[in-house]
Amino acid sequence: MNAHDLKPFFQDTATEFQKQVTLEKFTAGFGTFVDHHVDLTPVENKTPILTVEPGMTPDGVLLVEGYFPFNNARVKFAYKYVYRFTGWKLLGINLNIASADSRQGT
Protein backbone atom coordinates (compact mmCIF):
# COMPACT_ATOMS: atom_id res chain seq x y z
CA MET A 1 0.00 0.00 0.00
CA ASN A 2 1.52 3.25 -1.09
CA ALA A 3 -1.54 5.17 -2.18
CA HIS A 4 -2.98 8.32 -0.70
CA ASP A 5 -6.32 7.64 -2.35
CA LEU A 6 -7.81 4.49 -0.83
CA LYS A 7 -11.05 4.76 -2.80
CA PRO A 8 -10.14 2.00 -5.33
CA PHE A 9 -9.21 -0.35 -2.47
CA PHE A 10 -12.39 0.52 -0.58
CA GLN A 11 -14.57 0.00 -3.66
CA ASP A 12 -13.22 -3.55 -4.02
CA THR A 13 -14.35 -4.55 -0.51
CA ALA A 14 -17.51 -6.52 0.28
CA THR A 15 -20.79 -4.62 0.14
CA GLU A 16 -21.39 -5.51 3.80
CA PHE A 17 -18.12 -3.80 4.71
CA GLN A 18 -19.02 -0.67 2.76
CA LYS A 19 -22.39 -0.47 4.54
CA GLN A 20 -20.67 -0.57 7.96
CA VAL A 21 -17.65 1.63 7.21
CA THR A 22 -17.70 4.84 5.18
CA LEU A 23 -14.86 5.71 2.83
CA GLU A 24 -13.98 8.57 5.17
CA LYS A 25 -13.74 6.27 8.18
CA PHE A 26 -11.78 3.70 6.15
CA THR A 27 -9.32 6.38 5.01
CA ALA A 28 -9.00 7.75 8.54
CA GLY A 29 -8.16 4.25 9.78
CA PHE A 30 -5.14 4.28 7.50
CA GLY A 31 -4.34 7.91 8.34
CA THR A 32 -1.22 7.11 10.32
CA PHE A 33 0.23 5.14 7.41
CA VAL A 34 -0.55 7.96 4.96
CA ASP A 35 0.58 10.77 7.30
CA HIS A 36 3.92 9.07 7.93
CA HIS A 37 4.37 8.06 4.28
CA VAL A 38 4.62 4.39 5.19
CA ASP A 39 5.34 2.40 2.05
CA LEU A 40 4.11 -1.16 2.46
CA THR A 41 4.75 -2.21 -1.14
CA PRO A 42 7.90 -4.18 -0.16
CA VAL A 43 5.73 -6.74 1.68
CA GLU A 44 4.21 -7.74 -1.67
CA ASN A 45 7.30 -9.88 -2.23
CA LYS A 46 7.36 -11.35 1.29
CA THR A 47 5.78 -14.56 2.44
CA PRO A 48 3.46 -13.91 5.38
CA ILE A 49 3.97 -15.74 8.65
CA LEU A 50 0.56 -17.02 9.73
CA THR A 51 -0.01 -16.93 13.48
CA VAL A 52 -3.36 -18.71 13.33
CA GLU A 53 -4.40 -21.46 10.95
CA PRO A 54 -6.70 -19.85 8.35
CA GLY A 55 -10.23 -21.10 8.63
CA MET A 56 -13.87 -20.58 7.86
CA THR A 57 -16.47 -19.52 10.38
CA PRO A 58 -19.92 -21.15 10.33
CA ASP A 59 -21.13 -17.96 8.58
CA GLY A 60 -18.74 -18.53 5.64
CA VAL A 61 -16.17 -15.91 6.63
CA LEU A 62 -12.53 -16.74 5.94
CA LEU A 63 -10.19 -15.57 8.71
CA VAL A 64 -6.49 -15.01 7.99
CA GLU A 65 -4.10 -13.66 10.63
CA GLY A 66 -0.35 -13.19 10.80
CA TYR A 67 2.45 -10.80 9.96
CA PHE A 68 5.00 -9.88 7.34
CA PRO A 69 8.63 -9.49 8.47
CA PHE A 70 9.58 -5.97 7.41
CA ASN A 71 12.98 -4.42 8.16
CA ASN A 72 13.11 -4.15 11.98
CA ALA A 73 9.35 -4.42 12.30
CA ARG A 74 6.39 -6.66 11.68
CA VAL A 75 3.40 -5.67 9.63
CA LYS A 76 0.67 -7.48 11.55
CA PHE A 77 -2.62 -8.22 9.85
CA ALA A 78 -5.98 -9.83 10.47
CA TYR A 79 -8.27 -10.14 7.47
CA LYS A 80 -11.83 -11.35 7.05
CA TYR A 81 -13.05 -12.35 3.61
CA VAL A 82 -16.35 -13.48 2.09
CA TYR A 83 -16.83 -15.08 -1.29
CA ARG A 84 -19.01 -12.98 -3.56
CA PHE A 85 -19.89 -13.91 -7.14
CA THR A 86 -16.45 -14.17 -8.77
CA GLY A 87 -13.98 -13.87 -5.92
CA TRP A 88 -13.08 -13.17 -2.32
CA LYS A 89 -13.99 -9.73 -0.99
CA LEU A 90 -12.57 -8.04 2.08
CA LEU A 91 -15.05 -7.95 4.94
CA GLY A 92 -12.75 -6.78 7.73
CA ILE A 93 -9.18 -5.59 8.18
CA ASN A 94 -6.85 -4.86 11.06
CA LEU A 95 -3.36 -3.74 10.10
CA ASN A 96 -0.57 -2.36 12.25
CA ILE A 97 3.18 -2.16 12.48
CA ALA A 98 4.98 -3.40 15.57
CA SER A 99 8.63 -3.60 16.52
CA ALA A 100 10.22 -6.91 15.58
CA ASP A 101 11.15 -7.19 19.26
CA SER A 102 7.48 -7.09 20.22
CA ARG A 103 6.32 -10.65 20.77
CA GLN A 104 2.81 -9.80 21.96
CA GLY A 105 0.16 -11.79 20.19
CA THR A 106 2.60 -13.84 18.11
DRENLOMI-32821 format. One record per residue (C-alpha): residue in three letters; residue number from 1; x, y, z negated. Coordinates in steps of 0.001 Angstrom, whole numbers. Last residue first. Layout:
<recs>
+------+-----+---------+---------+---------+
: code : pos :       u :       v :       w :
+------+-----+---------+---------+---------+
:  ALA : NUM :       X :       Y :       Z :
...
+------+-----+---------+---------+---------+
</recs>
This chain:
<recs>
+------+-----+---------+---------+---------+
: code : pos :       u :       v :       w :
+------+-----+---------+---------+---------+
:  THR : 106 :    2603 :  -13843 :  -18106 :
:  GLY : 105 :     157 :  -11795 :  -20187 :
:  GLN : 104 :    2807 :   -9804 :  -21956 :
:  ARG : 103 :    6320 :  -10650 :  -20770 :
:  SER : 102 :    7483 :   -7088 :  -20217 :
:  ASP : 101 :   11152 :   -7195 :  -19257 :
:  ALA : 100 :   10222 :   -6914 :  -15576 :
:  SER :  99 :    8625 :   -3599 :  -16524 :
:  ALA :  98 :    4985 :   -3395 :  -15572 :
:  ILE :  97 :    3184 :   -2162 :  -12476 :
:  ASN :  96 :    -568 :   -2355 :  -12249 :
:  LEU :  95 :   -3356 :   -3743 :  -10103 :
:  ASN :  94 :   -6853 :   -4861 :  -11060 :
:  ILE :  93 :   -9181 :   -5588 :   -8183 :
:  GLY :  92 :  -12747 :   -6780 :   -7732 :
:  LEU :  91 :  -15051 :   -7954 :   -4937 :
:  LEU :  90 :  -12568 :   -8036 :   -2081 :
:  LYS :  89 :  -13991 :   -9727 :     986 :
:  TRP :  88 :  -13078 :  -13165 :    2324 :
:  GLY :  87 :  -13984 :  -13872 :    5915 :
:  THR :  86 :  -16454 :  -14173 :    8771 :
:  PHE :  85 :  -19886 :  -13909 :    7143 :
:  ARG :  84 :  -19012 :  -12980 :    3559 :
:  TYR :  83 :  -16828 :  -15079 :    1295 :
:  VAL :  82 :  -16348 :  -13479 :   -2092 :
:  TYR :  81 :  -13049 :  -12350 :   -3609 :
:  LYS :  80 :  -11827 :  -11345 :   -7053 :
:  TYR :  79 :   -8273 :  -10136 :   -7465 :
:  ALA :  78 :   -5979 :   -9831 :  -10468 :
:  PHE :  77 :   -2624 :   -8223 :   -9851 :
:  LYS :  76 :     668 :   -7481 :  -11546 :
:  VAL :  75 :    3400 :   -5669 :   -9631 :
:  ARG :  74 :    6393 :   -6661 :  -11678 :
:  ALA :  73 :    9350 :   -4425 :  -12303 :
:  ASN :  72 :   13107 :   -4153 :  -11978 :
:  ASN :  71 :   12982 :   -4424 :   -8161 :
:  PHE :  70 :    9581 :   -5968 :   -7414 :
:  PRO :  69 :    8625 :   -9491 :   -8467 :
:  PHE :  68 :    5002 :   -9881 :   -7341 :
:  TYR :  67 :    2449 :  -10800 :   -9956 :
:  GLY :  66 :    -354 :  -13194 :  -10799 :
:  GLU :  65 :   -4099 :  -13657 :  -10631 :
:  VAL :  64 :   -6494 :  -15011 :   -7989 :
:  LEU :  63 :  -10194 :  -15568 :   -8709 :
:  LEU :  62 :  -12529 :  -16742 :   -5939 :
:  VAL :  61 :  -16166 :  -15914 :   -6631 :
:  GLY :  60 :  -18744 :  -18530 :   -5642 :
:  ASP :  59 :  -21127 :  -17955 :   -8582 :
:  PRO :  58 :  -19923 :  -21147 :  -10330 :
:  THR :  57 :  -16473 :  -19516 :  -10376 :
:  MET :  56 :  -13866 :  -20576 :   -7862 :
:  GLY :  55 :  -10231 :  -21101 :   -8629 :
:  PRO :  54 :   -6704 :  -19849 :   -8346 :
:  GLU :  53 :   -4396 :  -21459 :  -10945 :
:  VAL :  52 :   -3357 :  -18705 :  -13330 :
:  THR :  51 :     -14 :  -16926 :  -13482 :
:  LEU :  50 :     561 :  -17017 :   -9730 :
:  ILE :  49 :    3970 :  -15743 :   -8647 :
:  PRO :  48 :    3458 :  -13908 :   -5384 :
:  THR :  47 :    5779 :  -14558 :   -2436 :
:  LYS :  46 :    7364 :  -11346 :   -1292 :
:  ASN :  45 :    7300 :   -9885 :    2227 :
:  GLU :  44 :    4205 :   -7739 :    1675 :
:  VAL :  43 :    5729 :   -6744 :   -1677 :
:  PRO :  42 :    7899 :   -4185 :     160 :
:  THR :  41 :    4747 :   -2212 :    1136 :
:  LEU :  40 :    4108 :   -1162 :   -2463 :
:  ASP :  39 :    5337 :    2401 :   -2053 :
:  VAL :  38 :    4621 :    4386 :   -5192 :
:  HIS :  37 :    4373 :    8064 :   -4279 :
:  HIS :  36 :    3916 :    9075 :   -7935 :
:  ASP :  35 :     576 :   10771 :   -7297 :
:  VAL :  34 :    -551 :    7955 :   -4963 :
:  PHE :  33 :     230 :    5138 :   -7413 :
:  THR :  32 :   -1218 :    7110 :  -10322 :
:  GLY :  31 :   -4340 :    7913 :   -8336 :
:  PHE :  30 :   -5138 :    4281 :   -7498 :
:  GLY :  29 :   -8162 :    4247 :   -9776 :
:  ALA :  28 :   -9004 :    7751 :   -8541 :
:  THR :  27 :   -9320 :    6382 :   -5008 :
:  PHE :  26 :  -11783 :    3702 :   -6154 :
:  LYS :  25 :  -13736 :    6265 :   -8180 :
:  GLU :  24 :  -13979 :    8570 :   -5169 :
:  LEU :  23 :  -14863 :    5709 :   -2827 :
:  THR :  22 :  -17703 :    4836 :   -5181 :
:  VAL :  21 :  -17650 :    1632 :   -7215 :
:  GLN :  20 :  -20668 :    -572 :   -7956 :
:  LYS :  19 :  -22385 :    -473 :   -4537 :
:  GLN :  18 :  -19023 :    -672 :   -2756 :
:  PHE :  17 :  -18121 :   -3803 :   -4711 :
:  GLU :  16 :  -21389 :   -5510 :   -3801 :
:  THR :  15 :  -20788 :   -4620 :    -135 :
:  ALA :  14 :  -17506 :   -6517 :    -278 :
:  THR :  13 :  -14353 :   -4554 :     513 :
:  ASP :  12 :  -13219 :   -3548 :    4017 :
:  GLN :  11 :  -14570 :       3 :    3664 :
:  PHE :  10 :  -12395 :     518 :     585 :
:  PHE :   9 :   -9209 :    -354 :    2473 :
:  PRO :   8 :  -10140 :    2005 :    5327 :
:  LYS :   7 :  -11051 :    4764 :    2796 :
:  LEU :   6 :   -7813 :    4494 :     829 :
:  ASP :   5 :   -6318 :    7638 :    2345 :
:  HIS :   4 :   -2975 :    8318 :     696 :
:  ALA :   3 :   -1539 :    5171 :    2182 :
:  ASN :   2 :    1522 :    3250 :    1088 :
:  MET :   1 :       0 :       0 :       0 :
+------+-----+---------+---------+---------+
</recs>
